[in-house]
Amino acid sequence: MNLQDSFWDALDWLRALGRNRYFWSGVAVLAGVGFALYLIVDGLIMPSYTRHDVSTTVPNVESVPFPKAQEQLQRRDLQVQRQVGRYNPNVAQNVVVDQTPLPNAKVKPGRRVYLTVNAGEVPMVSMPDLNGMSVREAKNRISSLGLTVGSVQEDPIPSPYANTITKQTPAAGDSLEEGRSVDLWYSTGLGDSSVEIPNVVGQTVNEAQRQLLEQQLRSVVVDTASSDEADPATGRDTTESVETNLYVRRQGRSPGTSVRAGTEIRLFTTTDAEQAAALRESAADTTSAASDTTTTRPQQ
């Protein structure tokens, strides 16, 4: 059998099938069943599933506390998804700041609505040490941390580096809420008056710093591991530093020397309390001897 014979046999079979009333009856039954199924799915099942003819309007819940916003949406058969946004100090905590879908949108019942609320916790910032920075640099640093610049005023105690920060409030290392203000004091340079350097050898660093400040003198604490010849960082004093368990074993300028107010005195330190006690006693003897010499001098 060749290909041409096969073609004509197939054509005869199709003609016979087309004249078979049972075949067309089956096709009609299948078509009727299919159409009936379509009507059932389209008219009964799909509407109940998609609720095509039912919608609800999304209410505007922006600037509304989250619990109240959630209640309003649930009353309209809408689901709620809470999202935490970045803290905004100008908005109350846990208040809705954004919503999706937008207010007045037409949606299906059961639709999920995403609510972004103001963060419940205020971000905390660790206060940096601004001592020794220029006033401009300190302001920029404060702003970059999400803090605000408070008062900026002259420090009544002179300092050798004009227009640099000498004091700050809050102190370095404190934890602040974002948005808090920071007050600054800055130097106007060395003073015009002369002051006498006191003897602070043997004292704790805090005691020495307080005594120097009373004389309108600044201080730079040199680390115990540093050599006596080490220079402190230029433009930075540590008068406001809080040093614990440190004692002054040597001071950079001799007691009794007259210098301009605001001059920095280097304080070389030790953690040896016994050494500090011996140095303090020696300093007291030196002061006493100098006082005796002054007292007896007029008798010559």
C-alpha positions as a Markdown table, in Angstrom:
| # | Residue | x | y | z |
|---|---|---|---|---|
| 1 | Met | 0.0 | 0.0 | 0.0 |
| 2 | Asn | 1.4 | 3.3 | -1.0 |
| 3 | Leu | 0.9 | 6.7 | 0.5 |
| 4 | Gln | -1.8 | 7.7 | -2.0 |
| 5 | Asp | -3.9 | 4.7 | -1.1 |
| 6 | Ser | -3.5 | 5.5 | 2.6 |
| 7 | Phe | -4.8 | 9.0 | 2.1 |
| 8 | Trp | -7.9 | 7.9 | 0.2 |
| 9 | Asp | -8.7 | 5.3 | 2.9 |
| 10 | Ala | -8.4 | 7.9 | 5.6 |
| 11 | Leu | -10.7 | 10.2 | 3.6 |
| 12 | Asp | -13.3 | 7.5 | 3.2 |
| 13 | Trp | -13.2 | 6.8 | 6.9 |
| 14 | Leu | -13.8 | 10.5 | 7.7 |
| 15 | Arg | -16.7 | 10.6 | 5.3 |
| 16 | Ala | -18.3 | 7.5 | 6.9 |
| 17 | Leu | -17.7 | 9.1 | 10.4 |
| 18 | Gly | -19.4 | 12.3 | 9.3 |
| 19 | Arg | -22.5 | 10.2 | 8.2 |
| 20 | Asn | -22.6 | 8.4 | 11.5 |
| 21 | Arg | -25.4 | 9.9 | 13.6 |
| 22 | Tyr | -24.1 | 8.3 | 16.8 |
| 23 | Phe | -20.8 | 10.2 | 16.4 |
| 24 | Trp | -22.6 | 13.5 | 16.2 |
| 25 | Ser | -24.9 | 12.6 | 19.0 |
| 26 | Gly | -21.8 | 12.1 | 21.2 |
| 27 | Val | -20.3 | 15.4 | 20.1 |
| 28 | Ala | -23.5 | 17.2 | 20.9 |
| 29 | Val | -23.7 | 15.6 | 24.4 |
| 30 | Leu | -20.0 | 16.5 | 25.1 |
| 31 | Ala | -20.6 | 20.1 | 24.0 |
| 32 | Gly | -23.7 | 20.4 | 26.1 |
| 33 | Val | -21.9 | 19.0 | 29.2 |
| 34 | Gly | -19.0 | 21.4 | 28.6 |
| 35 | Phe | -21.3 | 24.4 | 28.2 |
| 36 | Ala | -23.2 | 23.4 | 31.3 |
| 37 | Leu | -20.0 | 23.2 | 33.3 |
| 38 | Tyr | -18.9 | 26.6 | 32.0 |
| 39 | Leu | -22.2 | 28.1 | 33.2 |
| 40 | Ile | -21.8 | 26.5 | 36.6 |
| 41 | Val | -18.2 | 27.7 | 37.1 |
| 42 | Asp | -18.8 | 31.2 | 35.7 |
| 43 | Gly | -22.1 | 31.8 | 37.3 |
| 44 | Leu | -21.8 | 30.0 | 40.7 |
| 45 | Ile | -18.3 | 29.0 | 41.6 |
| 46 | Met | -16.2 | 31.9 | 40.4 |
| 47 | Pro | -18.4 | 34.7 | 41.8 |
| 48 | Ser | -18.4 | 33.1 | 45.2 |
| 49 | Tyr | -14.6 | 32.7 | 45.0 |
| 50 | Thr | -13.6 | 36.1 | 43.4 |
| 51 | Arg | -16.5 | 38.1 | 44.7 |
| 52 | His | -16.3 | 40.0 | 41.4 |
| 53 | Asp | -19.2 | 42.2 | 42.1 |
| 54 | Val | -18.2 | 43.0 | 45.7 |
| 55 | Ser | -15.7 | 45.7 | 46.8 |
| 56 | Thr | -14.9 | 47.9 | 49.7 |
| 57 | Thr | -13.3 | 51.3 | 50.1 |
| 58 | Val | -10.0 | 51.5 | 52.0 |
| 59 | Pro | -10.4 | 54.2 | 54.7 |
| 60 | Asn | -7.8 | 56.8 | 55.4 |
| 61 | Val | -5.9 | 55.8 | 58.6 |
| 62 | Glu | -2.8 | 57.9 | 58.2 |
| 63 | Ser | -1.9 | 59.8 | 61.4 |
| 64 | Val | -4.1 | 57.4 | 63.3 |
| 65 | Pro | -2.7 | 55.3 | 66.2 |
| 66 | Phe | -2.2 | 51.7 | 65.0 |
| 67 | Pro | -4.7 | 50.0 | 67.2 |
| 68 | Lys | -7.5 | 52.3 | 66.1 |
| 69 | Ala | -6.4 | 52.0 | 62.4 |
| 70 | Gln | -6.5 | 48.2 | 62.7 |
| 71 | Glu | -10.0 | 48.3 | 64.1 |
| 72 | Gln | -11.3 | 50.5 | 61.3 |
| 73 | Leu | -9.8 | 48.3 | 58.6 |
| 74 | Gln | -11.1 | 45.0 | 60.2 |
| 75 | Arg | -14.6 | 46.5 | 60.3 |
| 76 | Arg | -14.4 | 46.7 | 56.5 |
| 77 | Asp | -13.3 | 43.0 | 56.3 |
| 78 | Leu | -9.7 | 44.0 | 55.5 |
| 79 | Gln | -6.6 | 42.3 | 56.8 |
| 80 | Val | -3.8 | 44.4 | 58.4 |
| 81 | Gln | -0.1 | 44.0 | 58.1 |
| 82 | Arg | 2.0 | 46.2 | 60.5 |
| 83 | Gln | 5.4 | 47.5 | 59.3 |
| 84 | Val | 7.9 | 49.6 | 61.3 |
| 85 | Gly | 9.3 | 52.7 | 59.6 |
| 86 | Arg | 12.2 | 54.9 | 60.6 |
| 87 | Tyr | 11.6 | 56.9 | 63.7 |
| 88 | Asn | 10.3 | 60.5 | 63.2 |
| 89 | Pro | 10.6 | 62.7 | 66.2 |
| 90 | Asn | 7.8 | 65.0 | 64.9 |
| 91 | Val | 5.2 | 62.2 | 64.9 |
| 92 | Ala | 3.8 | 60.3 | 68.0 |
| 93 | Gln | 5.1 | 56.8 | 68.5 |
| 94 | Asn | 3.1 | 53.9 | 67.0 |
| 95 | Val | 1.1 | 56.2 | 64.7 |
| 96 | Val | 0.4 | 55.2 | 61.0 |
| 97 | Val | 2.6 | 57.3 | 58.7 |
| 98 | Asp | 1.9 | 55.5 | 55.4 |
| 99 | Gln | -0.6 | 52.9 | 54.0 |
| 100 | Thr | -0.8 | 50.6 | 51.0 |
| 101 | Pro | -3.3 | 50.5 | 49.2 |
| 102 | Leu | -3.9 | 54.3 | 49.3 |
| 103 | Pro | -6.9 | 55.8 | 51.0 |
| 104 | Asn | -10.2 | 55.5 | 49.1 |
| 105 | Ala | -9.0 | 52.7 | 46.9 |
| 106 | Lys | -11.6 | 50.1 | 45.9 |
| 107 | Val | -10.4 | 46.6 | 46.8 |
| 108 | Lys | -11.8 | 43.1 | 47.4 |
| 109 | Pro | -13.0 | 42.2 | 51.0 |
| 110 | Gly | -10.2 | 40.3 | 52.7 |
| 111 | Arg | -7.5 | 42.3 | 51.0 |
| 112 | Arg | -4.3 | 42.9 | 53.0 |
| 113 | Val | -3.5 | 46.5 | 53.9 |
| 114 | Tyr | 0.0 | 47.4 | 54.8 |
| 115 | Leu | 0.4 | 50.0 | 57.5 |
| 116 | Thr | 3.8 | 51.7 | 58.3 |
| 117 | Val | 4.0 | 53.0 | 61.8 |
| 118 | Asn | 6.5 | 55.4 | 63.5 |
| 119 | Ala | 9.1 | 53.3 | 65.3 |
| 120 | Gly | 8.3 | 52.6 | 68.9 |
| 121 | Glu | 11.8 | 53.2 | 70.2 |
| 122 | Val | 13.8 | 56.4 | 69.8 |
| 123 | Pro | 17.2 | 55.6 | 68.3 |
| 124 | Met | 20.1 | 56.2 | 70.7 |
| 125 | Val | 23.3 | 58.0 | 69.8 |
| 126 | Ser | 26.7 | 57.6 | 71.5 |
| 127 | Met | 28.0 | 61.1 | 72.2 |
| 128 | Pro | 31.5 | 61.6 | 70.5 |
| 129 | Asp | 34.4 | 63.5 | 72.0 |
| 130 | Leu | 34.4 | 66.9 | 70.3 |
| 131 | Asn | 37.2 | 68.3 | 72.4 |
| 132 | Gly | 39.8 | 69.9 | 70.2 |
| 133 | Met | 37.7 | 70.0 | 67.0 |
| 134 | Ser | 37.0 | 73.3 | 65.2 |
| 135 | Val | 33.6 | 74.8 | 65.9 |
| 136 | Arg | 32.5 | 74.1 | 62.3 |
| 137 | Glu | 33.7 | 70.5 | 62.4 |
| 138 | Ala | 32.0 | 69.9 | 65.7 |
| 139 | Lys | 28.7 | 71.2 | 64.4 |
| 140 | Asn | 28.9 | 69.0 | 61.3 |
| 141 | Arg | 29.6 | 66.0 | 63.4 |
| 142 | Ile | 26.7 | 66.7 | 65.7 |
| 143 | Ser | 24.3 | 67.1 | 62.7 |
| 144 | Ser | 25.6 | 63.9 | 61.0 |
| 145 | Leu | 24.6 | 61.9 | 64.1 |
| 146 | Gly | 21.0 | 63.1 | 64.1 |
| 147 | Leu | 21.6 | 65.5 | 67.0 |
| 148 | Thr | 21.0 | 69.2 | 67.1 |
| 149 | Val | 23.4 | 72.0 | 68.0 |
| 150 | Gly | 22.3 | 73.9 | 71.1 |
| 151 | Ser | 24.1 | 76.9 | 72.5 |
| 152 | Val | 27.6 | 77.8 | 71.3 |
| 153 | Gln | 29.4 | 80.2 | 73.6 |
| 154 | Glu | 32.9 | 81.4 | 74.5 |
| 155 | Asp | 34.7 | 79.4 | 77.3 |
| 156 | Pro | 35.6 | 81.8 | 80.1 |
| 157 | Ile | 38.8 | 79.9 | 80.7 |
| 158 | Pro | 41.3 | 80.7 | 78.0 |
| 159 | Ser | 42.9 | 78.0 | 75.8 |
| 160 | Pro | 45.8 | 78.2 | 73.4 |
| 161 | Tyr | 43.8 | 77.1 | 70.3 |
| 162 | Ala | 41.3 | 79.7 | 69.2 |
| 163 | Asn | 38.0 | 78.5 | 67.8 |
| 164 | Thr | 38.4 | 74.9 | 69.0 |
| 165 | Ile | 36.0 | 73.1 | 71.3 |
| 166 | Thr | 37.0 | 73.1 | 75.0 |
| 167 | Lys | 33.9 | 71.7 | 76.6 |
| 168 | Gln | 30.6 | 70.0 | 75.7 |
| 169 | Thr | 27.4 | 69.0 | 77.3 |
| 170 | Pro | 26.4 | 66.1 | 77.3 |
| 171 | Ala | 29.8 | 64.6 | 77.9 |
| 172 | Ala | 31.6 | 62.3 | 75.5 |
| 173 | Gly | 30.4 | 58.7 | 75.8 |
| 174 | Asp | 26.9 | 59.5 | 77.0 |
| 175 | Ser | 24.0 | 57.9 | 75.3 |
| 176 | Leu | 21.5 | 60.3 | 73.8 |
| 177 | Glu | 18.1 | 60.1 | 72.1 |
| 178 | Glu | 18.3 | 61.1 | 68.5 |
| 179 | Gly | 17.3 | 64.7 | 68.1 |
| 180 | Arg | 18.7 | 65.9 | 71.5 |
| 181 | Ser | 20.7 | 69.1 | 71.6 |
| 182 | Val | 24.4 | 69.5 | 72.4 |
| 183 | Asp | 25.8 | 72.6 | 74.0 |
| 184 | Leu | 29.4 | 73.7 | 73.0 |
| 185 | Trp | 32.0 | 76.0 | 74.5 |
| 186 | Tyr | 35.0 | 77.2 | 72.4 |
| 187 | Ser | 38.3 | 78.9 | 73.0 |
| 188 | Thr | 39.1 | 82.5 | 72.0 |
| 189 | Gly | 42.9 | 81.9 | 72.5 |
| 190 | Leu | 45.3 | 82.5 | 75.3 |
| 191 | Gly | 44.4 | 85.1 | 77.9 |
| 192 | Asp | 46.2 | 88.4 | 78.4 |
| 193 | Ser | 46.9 | 88.0 | 82.1 |
| 194 | Ser | 49.8 | 86.0 | 83.6 |
| 195 | Val | 49.3 | 83.2 | 86.2 |
| 196 | Glu | 51.6 | 81.1 | 88.3 |
| 197 | Ile | 51.8 | 77.4 | 87.7 |
| 198 | Pro | 51.0 | 75.4 | 90.9 |
| 199 | Asn | 52.7 | 72.2 | 92.0 |
| 200 | Val | 50.4 | 69.3 | 91.2 |
| 201 | Val | 53.0 | 66.4 | 91.4 |
| 202 | Gly | 51.7 | 63.5 | 93.4 |
| 203 | Gln | 48.0 | 64.5 | 93.0 |
| 204 | Thr | 45.4 | 62.4 | 91.2 |
| 205 | Val | 44.9 | 63.6 | 87.6 |
| 206 | Asn | 41.4 | 64.9 | 88.5 |
| 207 | Glu | 42.7 | 66.9 | 91.5 |
| 208 | Ala | 45.6 | 68.3 | 89.3 |
| 209 | Gln | 43.2 | 69.3 | 86.5 |
| 210 | Arg | 40.8 | 71.1 | 89.0 |
| 211 | Gln | 43.7 | 73.0 | 90.5 |
| 212 | Leu | 45.1 | 74.0 | 87.2 |
| 213 | Leu | 41.6 | 75.2 | 86.0 |
| 214 | Glu | 41.3 | 77.3 | 89.2 |
| 215 | Gln | 44.5 | 79.1 | 88.0 |
| 216 | Gln | 43.0 | 79.3 | 84.4 |
| 217 | Leu | 45.4 | 76.8 | 83.1 |
| 218 | Arg | 44.7 | 73.8 | 80.7 |
| 219 | Ser | 46.2 | 70.4 | 81.0 |
| 220 | Val | 47.2 | 67.6 | 78.6 |
| 221 | Val | 47.5 | 64.1 | 80.2 |
| 222 | Val | 50.4 | 62.1 | 78.8 |
| 223 | Asp | 49.9 | 58.3 | 78.8 |
| 224 | Thr | 52.0 | 56.4 | 81.4 |
| 225 | Ala | 53.6 | 54.5 | 78.5 |
| 226 | Ser | 54.7 | 57.7 | 76.8 |
| 227 | Ser | 58.2 | 59.1 | 77.3 |
| 228 | Asp | 58.7 | 62.4 | 79.1 |
| 229 | Glu | 59.7 | 64.0 | 75.8 |
| 230 | Ala | 56.5 | 62.9 | 74.1 |
| 231 | Asp | 54.4 | 65.8 | 72.7 |
| 232 | Pro | 50.6 | 65.8 | 73.1 |
| 233 | Ala | 48.4 | 66.0 | 70.1 |
| 234 | Thr | 48.5 | 69.5 | 68.7 |
| 235 | Gly | 45.4 | 71.5 | 69.2 |
| 236 | Arg | 43.8 | 69.2 | 71.8 |
| 237 | Asp | 43.7 | 69.5 | 75.6 |
| 238 | Thr | 42.3 | 66.9 | 78.0 |
| 239 | Thr | 41.2 | 69.3 | 80.8 |
| 240 | Glu | 37.8 | 67.8 | 80.8 |
| 241 | Ser | 39.0 | 64.2 | 80.7 |
| 242 | Val | 37.9 | 61.8 | 83.5 |
| 243 | Glu | 41.0 | 59.8 | 84.5 |
| 244 | Thr | 40.7 | 57.2 | 87.2 |
| 245 | Asn | 43.6 | 55.7 | 89.2 |
| 246 | Leu | 46.1 | 58.0 | 87.6 |
| 247 | Tyr | 48.6 | 60.2 | 89.5 |
| 248 | Val | 50.8 | 63.0 | 88.3 |
| 249 | Arg | 54.5 | 61.9 | 88.5 |
| 250 | Arg | 55.8 | 64.9 | 86.7 |
| 251 | Gln | 54.5 | 68.1 | 85.2 |
| 252 | Gly | 55.7 | 69.7 | 82.0 |
| 253 | Arg | 56.5 | 73.1 | 83.4 |
| 254 | Ser | 58.1 | 73.9 | 86.7 |
| 255 | Pro | 55.9 | 75.1 | 89.6 |
| 256 | Gly | 56.1 | 78.9 | 90.2 |
| 257 | Thr | 56.7 | 79.7 | 86.5 |
| 258 | Ser | 54.6 | 82.6 | 85.2 |
| 259 | Val | 52.7 | 81.9 | 82.0 |
| 260 | Arg | 49.7 | 83.3 | 80.1 |
| 261 | Ala | 46.3 | 82.2 | 81.2 |
| 262 | Gly | 45.1 | 79.2 | 79.1 |
| 263 | Thr | 48.6 | 77.7 | 78.7 |
| 264 | Glu | 48.6 | 73.9 | 78.6 |
| 265 | Ile | 50.5 | 72.0 | 81.3 |
| 266 | Arg | 51.5 | 68.4 | 80.4 |
| 267 | Leu | 50.9 | 65.9 | 83.1 |
| 268 | Phe | 53.0 | 62.8 | 83.0 |
| 269 | Thr | 51.2 | 60.0 | 84.9 |
| 270 | Thr | 51.7 | 56.8 | 86.9 |
| 271 | Thr | 49.3 | 54.2 | 88.3 |
| 272 | Asp | 51.7 | 53.6 | 91.2 |
| 273 | Ala | 49.9 | 54.9 | 94.3 |
| 274 | Glu | 53.0 | 54.5 | 96.6 |
| 275 | Gln | 55.1 | 56.4 | 94.1 |
| 276 | Ala | 52.5 | 59.2 | 94.0 |
| 277 | Ala | 52.4 | 59.4 | 97.8 |
| 278 | Ala | 56.2 | 59.8 | 97.9 |
| 279 | Leu | 56.1 | 62.4 | 95.2 |
| 280 | Arg | 53.3 | 64.3 | 97.0 |
| 281 | Glu | 55.3 | 64.3 | 100.3 |
| 282 | Ser | 58.4 | 65.5 | 98.4 |
| 283 | Ala | 56.4 | 68.3 | 96.7 |
| 284 | Ala | 55.0 | 69.4 | 100.1 |
| 285 | Asp | 58.6 | 69.5 | 101.6 |
| 286 | Thr | 59.8 | 71.6 | 98.6 |
| 287 | Thr | 56.9 | 74.0 | 99.0 |
| 288 | Ser | 57.6 | 74.3 | 102.8 |
| 289 | Ala | 61.3 | 74.9 | 102.2 |
| 290 | Ala | 60.5 | 77.6 | 99.6 |
| 291 | Ser | 58.1 | 79.3 | 102.1 |
| 292 | Asp | 60.8 | 79.2 | 104.9 |
| 293 | Thr | 63.3 | 80.8 | 102.5 |
| 294 | Thr | 60.9 | 83.6 | 101.6 |
| 295 | Thr | 60.2 | 84.2 | 105.3 |
| 296 | Thr | 63.8 | 84.4 | 106.5 |
| 297 | Arg | 65.1 | 86.4 | 103.5 |
| 298 | Pro | 64.2 | 89.9 | 105.0 |
| 299 | Gln | 66.4 | 89.2 | 108.1 |
| 300 | Gln | 69.6 | 89.2 | 106.1 |
